[in-house]
Amino acid sequence: MSRFAMTKRLVFAVRCASSAAFAYLLATGIGLPFPVWASMSSLIVSQESFDATRHSVVGRVIGTITGAVVAILVSTVAHRIGVGTALQIAVAVGLCAL
């Protein structure tokens, strides 16, 4: 393995380790009940390049907001017409998957 490749892997490993630790400390600091999930999320979105990581984070944030809005809308409508939870989940996931 070339020196450049080793350096690149080391930088990625340090970035992953520091982001996981920082996410845990931040989640603990704001009082989240399961701060380890913040660490897991930071690792899930980590990519080899910073630009790819940023792109991944932006996509997850947009997806989370979209999913929350769809879930609220589906729940509101479904509650009025008496649809069960399983069907609500199926409709919300189906809409988001589209």
Disulfide bonds with the S-S distance in Angstrom:
none
